[in-house]
Structures are given as structure tokens and as C-alpha cells.
Amino acid sequence: MRSVLAQAGEAPAPRRRPNGKVLRFNPQRADARGWRLVELVAAARGLNATALMGPDRGKADIALARQLAMYLMHTHYSRIYSEVGRFFGRDRTTVSHACGLIEEMREEVVFDASVAQLEAELSGEAMAEREASHAAR
């Protein structure tokens, strides 16, 4: 049953090693770009990156930072809701809600400026990655 839910957009189902220990999804290893986005958003909001990845909603500031990270992963990295949801251990409908909420909040000038700053930093990092890969060729 759990593996069916994992395919529907939730966090991957835990697998067991031969010794019986559960293997857990580690977003830091599985998706370095996604983890870097989480670290960037957490630093901008004055939070710990692991707090954004927690299984519960958390305090309002943590929930908003997570929603912002979901929004940026969807809009800036062009990832579909189910993929973003899987990364954060949430359902795709939660990601949809987060994106709608952040879009509404962007109508506030101060909030929009802070999101634009994060987008600029992500664009700068992407440019640096491309330049590094071209230099390595």
C-alpha cells in the first residue's frame, strides 16, 4: 500500500536493507540542486534547512519557507507538482496550494522583491554551473 502512495506523489516508500534497517529518502543526496534551493531559502528566511524538510507542518515561518521553496522548485526548475511533492514528502495538491499562495503573496511589493532576490541568486548559480561544465569540456 505504501509503495502505491509513493507513486502518487508522496515521499518514496522506505526500503529495507538485508540487515533489516530502513533506507530513507535523503533529498540532499538524491537531488543536489533541490537541496541547494532549500538551503538558499532557509538561509534567506533565517531558518535551518532540515526544518523545511520535516514531516509535520511546523510553525508558520517554517511552513511559509517550505511553500516558497516548493514554488521556486516548480517555477524556476520547471518541475511538476508531483516531483516537487515527492522531494518534500508532500502530496502534489499541497504543492499546488503552495504555488497559488506564493503567487498571491507576490502582489506585495516587499515579498515580491525578496522572491526576486532568491530567483536572481538561483539564476546566478545556474549560470556558474553551466560555465563550469563548459570549461570542463
Legacy VTK file of the C-alpha trace (Angstrom):
# vtk DataFile Version 3.0
C-alpha trace
ASCII
DATASET POLYDATA
POINTS 137 float
0.000 0.000 0.000
2.782 2.421 0.900
4.531 1.977 -2.456
1.281 2.867 -4.270
1.042 6.087 -2.272
4.678 6.837 -3.029
3.940 6.640 -6.726
1.017 9.025 -6.274
3.315 11.875 -5.286
4.249 11.221 -1.678
7.720 10.508 -0.401
9.226 7.274 -1.701
8.305 4.178 0.235
11.008 3.112 2.690
13.031 0.119 1.574
14.778 -2.345 3.825
18.377 -3.417 3.707
19.190 -7.111 4.145
20.039 -6.412 7.795
16.500 -5.077 8.366
17.371 -1.368 8.652
15.101 1.007 6.781
16.618 3.062 3.961
15.184 6.566 3.996
14.918 9.086 1.188
17.745 11.580 1.548
16.971 14.701 -0.526
20.496 16.006 -0.052
21.960 13.010 -1.885
19.090 12.387 -4.284
18.770 15.927 -5.639
21.678 18.295 -5.037
20.053 21.210 -6.891
16.840 20.811 -4.920
18.747 20.658 -1.653
20.712 23.790 -2.604
17.409 25.589 -3.207
16.173 24.518 0.234
19.402 25.777 1.837
19.127 29.093 -0.013
15.506 29.671 1.030
16.205 28.624 4.621
19.184 30.993 4.869
17.166 33.865 3.400
14.412 33.265 5.964
16.799 32.678 8.880
15.865 29.021 9.325
17.537 25.631 9.398
17.276 23.761 6.077
16.346 20.487 7.762
13.352 22.189 9.406
11.867 22.742 5.944
12.074 19.029 5.253
10.315 17.956 8.464
7.329 15.606 8.290
4.942 17.967 10.088
3.758 21.432 9.113
5.860 23.217 11.703
5.497 26.831 12.742
4.101 29.397 10.326
7.522 30.745 9.319
8.766 27.230 8.511
5.620 26.401 6.540
5.917 29.620 4.518
9.593 28.987 3.765
8.747 25.433 2.620
5.955 26.777 0.418
8.360 29.312 -1.070
10.906 26.559 -1.768
8.183 24.459 -3.410
7.143 27.428 -5.545
10.717 28.122 -6.653
11.367 24.459 -7.423
8.257 24.405 -9.596
8.728 27.752 -11.345
12.498 28.123 -11.506
13.459 24.479 -12.049
10.317 23.680 -14.105
9.453 20.614 -12.078
5.951 19.186 -11.988
3.919 19.226 -8.778
4.263 15.503 -8.112
8.059 15.666 -8.433
8.248 18.647 -6.066
5.885 16.908 -3.665
7.995 13.766 -3.696
11.112 15.804 -2.850
9.427 17.465 0.140
7.477 14.382 1.228
4.175 16.067 0.415
1.284 15.480 -1.953
1.093 17.251 -5.325
-2.034 19.100 -4.187
-0.039 20.593 -1.311
2.482 21.892 -3.849
-0.344 23.329 -5.943
-1.711 25.122 -2.881
1.763 26.439 -2.006
2.326 27.805 -5.514
-1.048 29.550 -5.527
-0.388 31.063 -2.118
3.048 32.375 -3.090
1.660 33.799 -6.359
-0.915 35.756 -4.340
1.709 36.938 -1.866
3.903 38.210 -4.715
1.426 41.042 -5.152
3.013 42.565 -2.020
5.998 44.633 -3.163
8.335 43.689 -0.298
7.634 39.972 -0.548
7.958 40.045 -4.339
11.357 41.740 -4.010
12.590 39.022 -1.646
11.408 36.289 -4.029
13.015 38.095 -6.974
16.279 38.210 -5.000
16.142 34.432 -4.481
15.358 33.899 -8.166
18.355 36.048 -9.125
20.630 34.023 -6.839
19.338 30.760 -8.336
19.877 32.111 -11.855
23.414 33.167 -10.952
24.194 29.702 -9.579
22.744 28.059 -12.687
24.921 30.287 -14.870
28.006 29.369 -12.840
27.165 25.647 -13.185
26.847 25.987 -16.963
30.142 27.873 -17.222
31.895 25.264 -15.104
30.569 22.418 -17.245
31.648 24.189 -20.440
35.117 24.853 -19.021
35.489 21.178 -18.137
34.933 20.134 -21.757
LINES 1 138
137 0 1 2 3 4 5 6 7 8 9 10 11 12 13 14 15 16 17 18 19 20 21 22 23 24 25 26 27 28 29 30 31 32 33 34 35 36 37 38 39 40 41 42 43 44 45 46 47 48 49 50 51 52 53 54 55 56 57 58 59 60 61 62 63 64 65 66 67 68 69 70 71 72 73 74 75 76 77 78 79 80 81 82 83 84 85 86 87 88 89 90 91 92 93 94 95 96 97 98 99 100 101 102 103 104 105 106 107 108 109 110 111 112 113 114 115 116 117 118 119 120 121 122 123 124 125 126 127 128 129 130 131 132 133 134 135 136
